[in-house]
Each structure stands twice: as structure tokens, then as C-alpha cells.
Amino acid sequence: MLADSYGRVATDLRVSLTDRCNLRCSYCMPPEGLDWLPGAEQLTDDELIRLLGIAVGRLGITEIRFTGGEPLLRRGLPGIVARTAALVPRPEISLTTNGIGLGRLAGALREAGLDRVNVSLDTLDAATFVRLARRDRLADVIAGLAGAAAAGLVPVKVNAVLMRGVNDHEAVDLLQFCIDHGYQMRFIEQMPLDAQHGWRRADMVTADEIFQSLSGKFTLGPDTAHQRGSAPAERFLVDGGPAAVGIIASVTRPFCGSCDRVRLTSDGQVRNCLFARQESDLRGALRAGADDAELAERWRRAVAGKLPGHGINDPGFLQPARPMSAIGG
Ligand code: SAM
């Protein structure tokens, strides 16, 4: 098992499949993109599946979420999902994606064993989409959402980051859109993870502001039937239910004390937190011939050193050197 010295146990593995993306969301990366990781540094499919097998078979990981960068850009993704679904014990498998191409791929992914998707959608306005993501792809994302639902990848969750003066007036419309389509809406506070280091606390739209904004149209009440557990989102029933909305207050109400996550980057580094300043190299050991027991022990030691919190609110906080897309959001 992957236990740390604060009594937490990691069971949820977030895996970045590539640092590349076909959008350029301003809260994530600059218009010109990033210096992408060289191909030789990325784990091959076989290397990745071997590490996932160790995670599931020896370390108690029960959930695997593929992310990035944009995971749909990873060649052979349905094959990776199928091989993950064949691991014993079989983990829950989910995907966080911008949805571009999902309309086409959702059926194959579902057939391969994908259980659920989270699709990122920050706006319903095509011009705002271009301003935010610097690409004209809103229609593709909407089609991707519909494709996911049609393929049975449910519940389809929608993630939005609100940016002050850009899309912060759209909270109500986004939630209404999700209610109308049977998707589950979640708003995420903007975190200091952009490659440009442009995050400013005063610009962040807080969870309380999002709640206020939604309360202008909906009545949000506690969702007592749902145990929060280690889930990052605070859930509220909308107008008495059954629709619900999640608000993820990563910055203003951190939930590190119940964190059950660990991350594997596309180049084979273990990270305990989005904001970790240290990584533990598994790829080097793997390519040097380490056996499964050795790799598992390295992974255990890496997680044992997990810090108690993400530190965003500490006076000397420094953003991690690697951007979100490399870490895997
Ligand atoms: N490309 C995929 C996607 O768009 O969902 C997966 C990777 S993306 C980094 C994962 C999630 O992180 C997205 O929902 C995105 O909106 C969110 N994200 C990226 N940068 C963020 C930031 N600075 N603060 C909060 N969320 C962020």
C-alpha cells in the first residue's frame, strides 16, 4: 500500500499520458505552447502498463485516471485502456479530457473498458472559447460531450475554471446546460499552475463567489446523501435535486488532509501533489533493469515522503517548476 507519514493512503493514481495539448487555455499554458518532452523520455505503452500493473497488483491502487496534456492525443489510447482494464484486480478507469475528438473515440474507449470521463468546458460562447483556449473548438467539445453520454461513459462530468472578466458571468448558464443534458457540473478554483506564472490570488474567482453567483438563480442545498470522503468537490443539490453541482475550493478550502491521490507523469516520475517540488524517478530504474519488487519499493518510499499540504497559502509558496500539462491535471 502507498501510505504516507500523515496517515493517508493513496489509492487513486492520476497518469499523464502526454504533455501535449491541442488547446492553449490561458490559465494553463502560453499561446506558443511549451517545450514538449522528447519522445524518448516518455514511457512507452509497455513501460506504462508495467508500472500500472505494479500500482494495482502490489500497491493498492484502485482507480486510474488518464489525463495530460490532452490524453486523446496519445496514440493507441484505446489499447492502453484495454490493457489497463485487463489488470488484476481491475481498477476503475476514467479520463480527463478537453473533449476534442471524443465524439469519434468515445465508443472505442467505452468498449476498451473506460468507465467515466470528465470533460473540461469553461464557456458556452464560441468567441469566449477562442479568447480562453486560443482555438475555435467549442463545437468539437460539445460534440465530444454528447458522444461520451451516447457511449454510456456516465456520469459525464464537466469541469470549468472561471476567470475574472472572461467567463465568470457564465456560472449559471454552464450549470443550466449541464442540468439540461444530464451532465454533472463542477467548478474548480483557478490554481497557480500555469506555465507563465501569471496566477494572481486577487484575480481568482473563489468558491464562495461561485456559490453566490449560482445562488442568484438556483437554490443550492447540502447533498446529505453523498459522503464527501476524499472527493475534492463539495457537492450541493440544485433546487432540491436530483441535479447536483460540485465546487472545488482547492485554494480557499484545501482538502489535502483527505487526499488519496498520487501522480505518474508521462516521463515516469512519481509526484505526490500537483504542487510537489520533488519527483521520484521510476523510468530510470525501470530502464536500468529494476524488477517489479524494486520499483514498488521506490514508489512506496516516494509516497511515504508526501507533505501534509499543497502549500499554496504559505507565505513562501513557489509554483512547481513543471507546468500542469506535464504533471497531469
Ligand atoms: N487536457 C485535459 C483537459 O482539458 O481536461 C486534461 C488535462 S487539464 C490540465 C485537466 C484539468 O485541469 C482541466 O479541467 C483544466 O481546466 C484544469 N486546469 C488547468 N490549469 C488549471 C489551473 N491553473 N487551475 C485550475 N484548473 C486548471
Boltz pocket constraint, residues with backbone or C-beta under 6 A from the ligand:
constraints:
  - pocket:
      binder: B
      contacts: [[A, 21], [A, 27], [A, 28], [A, 67], [A, 68], [A, 69], [A, 70], [A, 71], [A, 96], [A, 97], [A, 98], [A, 99], [A, 118], [A, 119], [A, 120], [A, 159], [A, 160], [A, 161], [A, 188], [A, 189], [A, 190], [A, 191], [A, 192], [A, 193], [A, 194], [A, 324], [A, 325], [A, 328], [A, 329]]
      max_distance: 6.0
